[in-house]
Amino acid sequence: MQTPATENKTWVKRPPRTPLKITEGMSFTTAKEYDIEGYLGLSQKICSLDEVIRNGKGVCSGYSNLCVEMCREVGIECVEVSGYSKGIGYQARHSLAKECSDHEWNAVFIDGQWWLLDACWGAGTVDMKSKTFVKRYDDFYFLTEPSEFINSHFPDDQTWQLLTTPISIQEFEMRPLRTSAFYQLGLTLIHPKQYKTITEDGEAIVSVSSSRLLTFSYEMRQHDPQTGALKQEEVDSSCGLLSVTHQGMKLRLLPSEPGTYEVKLFARREGEPGALRWVCSLELECPSVQKRQPLPDNPYLNWGLAAGASALGVKTCSVAGEQAVEVADDGECKVILNTSRPLMMVCELAHNELNATASKRCIAMQIAKEQLVCNVMCPYKGFYRLSMFVQDYDSGGGTFQNAGNFLLHRQCQGMNPNSLYPPDLSLWCGSGIRTQEAGLSHFSHTGAIVNAPQGRCNITFHSTSPELQIHAVLCAELHEEADFPLSRYVLLTFNDTKITVSVCAPRAGVYRLGLYGRKPPQQDYKPLCDFIIRSVCEKHGDPFPCVYSGWGRGCVLLEPRTGVLAPQSSVSFRVRVPGAQRVCVVGEKRTDLKMNKSRVWEGEAVTGNASVLKLASVAKESSDMQVLMTFDVLNLENEL
């Protein structure tokens, strides 16, 4: 019999399978079942060749006997190899040195070289919960590379390791448990190098590289400190931070209590249907936990961009990996996804103290053609999970898919809940795809949030569609009611293609400014976008004049910019009213305004004791006077 050489040897690729096609197929399929009853001691083990063929099942030695006989029939030298395995019943925490070997496999001599195979493991697996044999052909265990085979099979005779430098049984026990799927998926374990790893400052890192894009997951279970048995329930996902890239995955383990844990890794090819496959197992020992704020649960497991984000249309992200984004002192931050095609987006924010209603008021989404922006408000101290979901913009109501999950961290104390974003924000905050489709461009404020420290702001943009009609609505939840309806605190000005939306906040607070548009003959206005207006000015803002339908395109109010006038006072009026033959102010008496060289109607009007002043005009083609807007006049009692 040929014996394996122990001198330096360069292993070549598997030899052509033609000489062993029959052997491979027969050895993996002739024994149709694993002899579970025999393995469990419920019956005599089926080992001999005749019994295996007669019963169609056998234990590992039955498979190896069958393989030897079939190889003999086709003239291939084959031997049985006994030893230890990390298979059924293997307990990583128990030493094998004092136990008898538990498994048998084969070595075959082909093309002048010995190769290893395990016909039993290649035929399927055993489900110990149901005590059934699961048929699953696995050719990984046919002519396996010795450097990979040694991670799960340790022969009694070290010669059959077929390694240049054999390893000890102690080293075999210390090696991480890798399954055939680990190698079939092209994985390499970067860290740790041993089965057992110990946390440092309550944290441990597991990293795996891959040759292709994969989906990863993990399970973490604690050993009972009294019995050593694994607990049935999994440790929640807040004890791990998993991040996946095209090059592999990184898992930060942060146990919530001291103890010993089993960590299982799972993977599959990205986009492949079916369950993830178990690829590796490790043991984690945590002597002491790290004092830290609790992490939010992550049902999606992965942190950072999802492995398949590029297929969903996401190119890059402003946030890297599983590292926490530090939130500014004002409690705000933003996460940006750069996209390769137009996408829709919805977001979810989670914190241990944040309920569902408040969570919706912590997110403002801006959807542009090549960018998705999520503005986030973090009202409490601690860690947050921001999950972002996307679908194609023109999918017509398809399913949103998880594009990434990001860890946010606010170190300082919380903020006033009244500072949250306004309720009922739409998906369309700020300028973006929706406003672009409506023909709006050149926005003065490109973001969704507009700060108005003095309580006033002007948002300008241009419209390429002359027939587009714009309507603006101001909403807020104010603790102190405004003196006038909120509609009086917004003024629209249409000057050629330029549109100006002027806002004067009546009280300090956060407002939603909704822009709507329609084109005749449409009857209803459709939402275009929302802006968040934030005012910190404690001074009460004045309303604008009450505007009527006659105030149209080209009309500009230059003076006065307030809709509330003092009694018994002279007020300067300056307005532009295109196409007007006459413009006047009507109170206790009528004051005609005069047009100057700049085509601005101007003049002085006295409020007197009138309660309202009306700005009116007469068009060139008409003799009827039309009211454009009205101004409220305070009475003397209110003024005092």
PANULO-248046 format. One line per 5 residues: for each residue z, x, y of C-alpha. Coordinates in steps of 0.5 Angstrom, whole numbers, padded with zeros to 4 digits, always signed. Last residue first. Example, Ala and Ser with C-alpha at 12.3 -4.5 7.8 and 13.67 -1.06 7.14 Angstrom:
<rs>
+0014 +0027 -0002  +0016 +0025 -0009 $
</rs>
This chain:
<rs>
+0049 -0107 +0203  +0042 -0107 +0200  +0044 -0113 +0195  +0046 -0117 +0201  +0040 -0115 +0205 $
+0035 -0118 +0200  +0031 -0113 +0196  +0024 -0113 +0197  +0020 -0114 +0191  +0013 -0111 +0191 $
+0006 -0115 +0188  +0000 -0112 +0186  -0008 -0114 +0186  -0008 -0121 +0189  -0015 -0123 +0190 $
-0017 -0126 +0196  -0024 -0131 +0196  -0030 -0129 +0200  -0034 -0126 +0195  -0039 -0121 +0194 $
-0036 -0116 +0198  -0029 -0117 +0194  -0023 -0119 +0198  -0017 -0115 +0197  -0009 -0117 +0196 $
-0003 -0113 +0196  +0003 -0118 +0196  +0010 -0117 +0199  +0016 -0120 +0196  +0023 -0123 +0198 $
+0020 -0123 +0205  +0026 -0122 +0211  +0022 -0117 +0214  +0018 -0113 +0210  +0014 -0109 +0215 $
+0007 -0107 +0214  +0004 -0100 +0216  -0003 -0098 +0214  -0008 -0095 +0210  -0014 -0096 +0205 $
-0017 -0090 +0203  -0025 -0089 +0203  -0024 -0081 +0205  -0026 -0083 +0212  -0021 -0088 +0213 $
-0021 -0095 +0211  -0016 -0100 +0215  -0011 -0104 +0212  -0010 -0111 +0214  -0003 -0114 +0215 $
-0001 -0121 +0214  +0005 -0124 +0216  +0012 -0126 +0213  +0009 -0122 +0207  +0002 -0121 +0206 $
-0001 -0114 +0205  -0009 -0113 +0206  -0015 -0110 +0204  -0022 -0112 +0206  -0029 -0111 +0203 $
-0027 -0108 +0197  -0032 -0105 +0192  -0027 -0100 +0190  -0020 -0101 +0192  -0016 -0094 +0194 $
-0009 -0095 +0197  -0005 -0092 +0202  +0001 -0097 +0205  +0006 -0094 +0209  +0013 -0099 +0209 $
+0016 -0101 +0216  +0023 -0104 +0214  +0027 -0110 +0215  +0029 -0111 +0207  +0028 -0104 +0203 $
+0022 -0104 +0198  +0022 -0104 +0190  +0016 -0103 +0187  +0016 -0096 +0188  +0010 -0091 +0189 $
+0009 -0093 +0196  +0003 -0090 +0197  -0002 -0087 +0193  -0004 -0093 +0189  -0011 -0092 +0186 $
-0016 -0097 +0184  -0022 -0094 +0181  -0022 -0099 +0175  -0018 -0105 +0175  -0012 -0108 +0179 $
-0015 -0115 +0180  -0012 -0117 +0173  -0005 -0116 +0176  +0000 -0111 +0177  +0008 -0112 +0179 $
+0009 -0106 +0183  +0013 -0100 +0180  +0020 -0100 +0178  +0025 -0095 +0181  +0029 -0090 +0177 $
+0037 -0090 +0176  +0039 -0083 +0177  +0042 -0080 +0171  +0036 -0076 +0170  +0036 -0074 +0162 $
+0029 -0077 +0161  +0026 -0076 +0154  +0019 -0080 +0153  +0016 -0080 +0146  +0009 -0081 +0146 $
+0006 -0086 +0141  -0002 -0087 +0139  -0008 -0091 +0139  -0005 -0098 +0137  -0010 -0103 +0137 $
-0011 -0109 +0142  -0013 -0115 +0140  -0019 -0120 +0143  -0025 -0115 +0141  -0031 -0117 +0145 $
-0030 -0113 +0148  -0027 -0106 +0147  -0020 -0105 +0145  -0014 -0100 +0146  -0007 -0099 +0146 $
-0002 -0093 +0148  +0005 -0094 +0146  +0011 -0090 +0150  +0017 -0090 +0146  +0023 -0088 +0150 $
+0029 -0083 +0150  +0035 -0084 +0155  +0037 -0083 +0162  +0036 -0090 +0165  +0030 -0093 +0169 $
+0025 -0088 +0166  +0019 -0088 +0171  +0012 -0087 +0167  +0005 -0086 +0170  -0001 -0087 +0165 $
-0007 -0083 +0168  -0014 -0085 +0166  -0020 -0080 +0168  -0027 -0083 +0167  -0028 -0085 +0174 $
-0021 -0086 +0176  -0017 -0091 +0172  -0009 -0092 +0174  -0004 -0095 +0169  +0003 -0096 +0172 $
+0009 -0096 +0167  +0016 -0098 +0169  +0015 -0105 +0171  +0013 -0106 +0163  +0021 -0104 +0162 $
+0023 -0111 +0165  +0027 -0110 +0171  +0034 -0108 +0173  +0035 -0104 +0166  +0040 -0106 +0161 $
+0045 -0100 +0160  +0046 -0098 +0153  +0038 -0097 +0153  +0034 -0098 +0146  +0027 -0096 +0149 $
+0020 -0099 +0149  +0015 -0098 +0154  +0008 -0101 +0153  +0001 -0098 +0155  -0006 -0102 +0155 $
-0013 -0099 +0155  -0019 -0102 +0156  -0025 -0098 +0153  -0032 -0101 +0156  -0033 -0094 +0160 $
-0033 -0090 +0153  -0032 -0083 +0154  -0025 -0083 +0156  -0021 -0078 +0159  -0013 -0076 +0159 $
-0007 -0076 +0164  +0000 -0077 +0162  +0004 -0077 +0169  +0012 -0076 +0168  +0018 -0079 +0172 $
+0026 -0079 +0170  +0027 -0072 +0174  +0028 -0068 +0167  +0022 -0072 +0164  +0020 -0068 +0157 $
+0014 -0071 +0154  +0014 -0071 +0146  +0008 -0072 +0142  +0005 -0065 +0144  -0002 -0064 +0147 $
+0001 -0067 +0154  -0005 -0067 +0159  -0010 -0070 +0154  -0017 -0067 +0155  -0020 -0073 +0150 $
-0020 -0080 +0149  -0026 -0083 +0145  -0023 -0088 +0141  -0024 -0083 +0135  -0021 -0078 +0138 $
-0015 -0082 +0140  -0014 -0084 +0132  -0015 -0076 +0130  -0010 -0073 +0135  -0006 -0074 +0141 $
+0001 -0075 +0141  +0005 -0079 +0135  +0000 -0083 +0131  +0004 -0085 +0124  +0008 -0090 +0129 $
+0015 -0090 +0132  +0019 -0096 +0130  +0025 -0093 +0133  +0026 -0088 +0139  +0027 -0081 +0137 $
+0035 -0079 +0136  +0039 -0078 +0142  +0043 -0084 +0142  +0046 -0080 +0135  +0049 -0076 +0140 $
+0049 -0069 +0137  +0052 -0065 +0131  +0056 -0058 +0131  +0052 -0052 +0131  +0049 -0048 +0125 $
+0043 -0053 +0124  +0039 -0051 +0117  +0032 -0054 +0115  +0029 -0053 +0108  +0022 -0055 +0107 $
+0019 -0059 +0101  +0011 -0058 +0101  +0005 -0062 +0100  +0007 -0068 +0096  +0002 -0073 +0094 $
+0000 -0080 +0098  -0003 -0084 +0094  -0010 -0088 +0096  -0010 -0093 +0102  -0018 -0092 +0104 $
-0018 -0085 +0102  -0022 -0083 +0109  -0016 -0079 +0112  -0015 -0075 +0105  -0008 -0076 +0103 $
-0001 -0072 +0105  +0006 -0072 +0103  +0011 -0068 +0107  +0019 -0067 +0105  +0024 -0064 +0110 $
+0030 -0063 +0106  +0036 -0061 +0111  +0042 -0056 +0111  +0048 -0057 +0115  +0051 -0059 +0122 $
+0048 -0066 +0124  +0043 -0069 +0129  +0037 -0066 +0126  +0031 -0068 +0130  +0024 -0066 +0127 $
+0017 -0066 +0130  +0012 -0066 +0124  +0005 -0063 +0126  -0001 -0064 +0122  -0007 -0060 +0124 $
-0014 -0059 +0123  -0016 -0066 +0125  -0010 -0068 +0128  -0004 -0072 +0126  +0002 -0072 +0130 $
+0009 -0074 +0126  +0015 -0076 +0129  +0022 -0075 +0125  +0029 -0076 +0126  +0029 -0084 +0127 $
+0026 -0085 +0120  +0033 -0081 +0118  +0037 -0086 +0122  +0035 -0092 +0118  +0035 -0088 +0111 $
+0042 -0085 +0112  +0044 -0078 +0114  +0051 -0075 +0112  +0048 -0071 +0106  +0042 -0070 +0109 $
+0034 -0072 +0107  +0028 -0072 +0112  +0022 -0076 +0109  +0015 -0075 +0112  +0008 -0078 +0112 $
+0001 -0075 +0113  -0006 -0077 +0113  -0011 -0072 +0112  -0018 -0069 +0116  -0020 -0063 +0112 $
-0018 -0056 +0111  -0011 -0057 +0114  -0006 -0053 +0118  +0001 -0056 +0116  +0006 -0055 +0122 $
+0013 -0056 +0121  +0017 -0057 +0128  +0024 -0056 +0130  +0030 -0060 +0134  +0037 -0060 +0134 $
+0038 -0058 +0142  +0041 -0051 +0139  +0035 -0049 +0135  +0034 -0051 +0128  +0034 -0045 +0123 $
+0028 -0046 +0118  +0031 -0044 +0111  +0028 -0039 +0106  +0025 -0043 +0100  +0018 -0040 +0102 $
+0015 -0039 +0109  +0014 -0044 +0114  +0008 -0045 +0119  +0004 -0047 +0113  -0003 -0046 +0111 $
-0009 -0049 +0108  -0007 -0056 +0106  -0013 -0060 +0103  -0010 -0063 +0097  -0013 -0057 +0093 $
-0010 -0052 +0098  -0003 -0056 +0097  -0003 -0055 +0089  +0003 -0050 +0089  +0007 -0054 +0093 $
+0008 -0051 +0100  +0016 -0049 +0101  +0021 -0051 +0096  +0019 -0054 +0089  +0024 -0058 +0086 $
+0021 -0065 +0087  +0027 -0069 +0087  +0031 -0064 +0092  +0038 -0065 +0093  +0041 -0063 +0100 $
+0044 -0056 +0100  +0052 -0056 +0101  +0055 -0052 +0106  +0056 -0045 +0104  +0062 -0041 +0100 $
+0059 -0037 +0095  +0061 -0039 +0088  +0065 -0034 +0083  +0064 -0031 +0077  +0057 -0034 +0076 $
+0054 -0032 +0069  +0047 -0034 +0068  +0044 -0034 +0061  +0036 -0034 +0061  +0031 -0038 +0057 $
+0023 -0038 +0058  +0016 -0042 +0057  +0018 -0049 +0056  +0012 -0053 +0057  +0011 -0058 +0063 $
+0009 -0065 +0060  +0002 -0068 +0060  -0004 -0067 +0065  -0007 -0060 +0068  -0007 -0060 +0075 $
-0004 -0054 +0076  -0003 -0050 +0069  +0003 -0051 +0066  +0010 -0049 +0067  +0018 -0050 +0065 $
+0024 -0045 +0066  +0030 -0046 +0062  +0037 -0044 +0065  +0043 -0044 +0061  +0050 -0043 +0065 $
+0056 -0040 +0065  +0062 -0042 +0070  +0064 -0042 +0077  +0062 -0048 +0081  +0056 -0050 +0085 $
+0051 -0045 +0082  +0046 -0042 +0087  +0040 -0040 +0083  +0034 -0038 +0088  +0028 -0039 +0084 $
+0021 -0035 +0085  +0015 -0037 +0083  +0008 -0034 +0081  +0002 -0031 +0085  -0001 -0037 +0087 $
+0005 -0039 +0090  +0012 -0043 +0088  +0018 -0043 +0091  +0025 -0046 +0087  +0031 -0046 +0091 $
+0037 -0048 +0086  +0044 -0051 +0086  +0042 -0057 +0090  +0037 -0059 +0084  +0043 -0062 +0080 $
+0046 -0059 +0074  +0043 -0062 +0068  +0048 -0067 +0064  +0049 -0066 +0057  +0054 -0060 +0057 $
+0052 -0054 +0053  +0057 -0052 +0048  +0062 -0046 +0050  +0068 -0050 +0047  +0073 -0050 +0053 $
+0069 -0047 +0059  +0063 -0052 +0057  +0057 -0049 +0058  +0053 -0051 +0064  +0046 -0054 +0064 $
+0040 -0052 +0069  +0033 -0054 +0068  +0027 -0051 +0071  +0020 -0053 +0074  +0013 -0049 +0075 $
+0006 -0052 +0076  +0001 -0046 +0076  -0004 -0042 +0080  -0007 -0037 +0076  -0005 -0030 +0073 $
+0003 -0031 +0074  +0009 -0027 +0076  +0016 -0030 +0075  +0022 -0029 +0079  +0029 -0031 +0078 $
+0034 -0029 +0083  +0042 -0030 +0083  +0047 -0032 +0088  +0055 -0033 +0088  +0056 -0027 +0092 $
+0052 -0023 +0086  +0051 -0027 +0080  +0051 -0025 +0073  +0044 -0024 +0069  +0044 -0025 +0061 $
+0037 -0025 +0058  +0035 -0018 +0061  +0030 -0016 +0065  +0032 -0021 +0071  +0027 -0021 +0074 $
+0019 -0020 +0074  +0018 -0024 +0068  +0010 -0024 +0067  +0006 -0030 +0065  -0001 -0031 +0063 $
+0000 -0038 +0061  -0001 -0036 +0054  +0004 -0031 +0054  +0010 -0036 +0057  +0007 -0041 +0052 $
+0009 -0037 +0046  +0016 -0038 +0048  +0020 -0032 +0052  +0028 -0031 +0051  +0030 -0026 +0055 $
+0032 -0019 +0052  +0039 -0018 +0051  +0039 -0020 +0043  +0033 -0015 +0042  +0037 -0010 +0046 $
+0043 -0010 +0041  +0038 -0011 +0035  +0035 -0004 +0037  +0028 -0002 +0040  +0023 +0002 +0036 $
+0019 +0007 +0040  +0012 +0007 +0038  +0012 +0000 +0036  +0010 -0003 +0030  +0016 -0007 +0029 $
+0015 -0007 +0022  +0018 +0000 +0022  +0024 -0003 +0024  +0026 -0005 +0017  +0030 -0012 +0018 $
+0025 -0014 +0023  +0026 -0017 +0030  +0022 -0023 +0032  +0022 -0027 +0038  +0021 -0021 +0044 $
+0019 -0017 +0038  +0012 -0021 +0038  +0010 -0019 +0045  +0010 -0012 +0044  +0007 -0012 +0037 $
+0001 -0016 +0040  +0000 -0022 +0036  -0005 -0023 +0030  -0003 -0030 +0029  +0003 -0032 +0033 $
-0001 -0034 +0039  -0005 -0039 +0035  -0001 -0045 +0036  -0003 -0051 +0032  +0002 -0057 +0033 $
+0005 -0061 +0028  +0012 -0063 +0030  +0017 -0063 +0024  +0023 -0068 +0025  +0030 -0068 +0025 $
+0030 -0073 +0031  +0035 -0068 +0035  +0033 -0062 +0032  +0025 -0063 +0034  +0022 -0057 +0029 $
+0016 -0054 +0031  +0009 -0053 +0029  +0004 -0049 +0024  +0004 -0043 +0028  +0011 -0042 +0027 $
+0011 -0042 +0020  +0004 -0038 +0020  +0008 -0032 +0023  +0003 -0026 +0024  +0003 -0019 +0025 $
-0002 -0014 +0025  -0003 -0007 +0022  -0009 -0003 +0023  -0015 +0001 +0019  -0020 -0005 +0020 $
-0015 -0010 +0018  -0008 -0009 +0015  -0004 -0016 +0015  +0004 -0017 +0017  +0008 -0023 +0015 $
+0014 -0027 +0017  +0020 -0029 +0014  +0027 -0031 +0018  +0034 -0032 +0018  +0037 -0024 +0017 $
+0044 -0024 +0015  +0050 -0024 +0020  +0054 -0018 +0023  +0049 -0015 +0028  +0046 -0022 +0030 $
+0051 -0023 +0036  +0053 -0030 +0038  +0051 -0032 +0046  +0044 -0033 +0045  +0045 -0038 +0039 $
+0039 -0039 +0035  +0039 -0045 +0031  +0031 -0046 +0030  +0028 -0040 +0033  +0030 -0033 +0036 $
+0028 -0029 +0030  +0032 -0024 +0025  +0029 -0021 +0020  +0024 -0021 +0013  +0017 -0018 +0013 $
+0012 -0021 +0008  +0006 -0016 +0006  -0001 -0017 +0007  -0007 -0013 +0005  -0014 -0017 +0005 $
-0018 -0018 -0001  -0020 -0025 +0000  -0015 -0028 -0005  -0010 -0023 -0004  -0010 -0026 +0003 $
-0009 -0033 +0000  -0003 -0030 -0004  +0001 -0027 +0002  +0000 -0033 +0007  +0003 -0037 +0001 $
+0009 -0033 +0001  +0010 -0033 +0008  +0009 -0040 +0009  +0014 -0041 +0003  +0019 -0036 +0006 $
+0019 -0040 +0013  +0021 -0046 +0009  +0016 -0051 +0006  +0012 -0057 +0006  +0006 -0060 +0002 $
+0010 -0061 -0004  +0006 -0059 -0009  +0003 -0053 -0005  +0009 -0051 -0003  +0013 -0052 -0010 $
+0007 -0047 -0013  +0008 -0042 -0008  +0015 -0041 -0008  +0020 -0043 -0002  +0022 -0050 -0002 $
+0029 -0050 +0000  +0034 -0054 -0005  +0036 -0061 -0001  +0041 -0063 +0005  +0042 -0056 +0006 $
+0039 -0056 +0013  +0033 -0052 +0012  +0032 -0055 +0005  +0032 -0062 +0009  +0027 -0059 +0014 $
+0022 -0057 +0010  +0017 -0056 +0015  +0011 -0060 +0014  +0003 -0059 +0012  +0004 -0053 +0009 $
-0004 -0052 +0008  -0005 -0052 +0015  -0003 -0046 +0018  -0004 -0041 +0012  -0010 -0045 +0011 $
-0014 -0044 +0018  -0012 -0037 +0019  -0014 -0035 +0012  -0020 -0038 +0012  -0022 -0035 +0019 $
-0019 -0028 +0017  -0025 -0024 +0015  -0029 -0027 +0021  -0023 -0026 +0026  -0026 -0020 +0030 $
-0020 -0015 +0031  -0015 -0017 +0036  -0015 -0012 +0042  -0013 -0005 +0041  -0006 -0002 +0041 $
-0006 +0005 +0043  -0001 +0009 +0038  +0004 +0014 +0039  +0007 +0016 +0032  +0010 +0011 +0028 $
+0005 +0009 +0023  +0005 +0003 +0019  +0005 +0004 +0011  -0002 +0002 +0007  +0000 +0000 +0000 $
</rs>
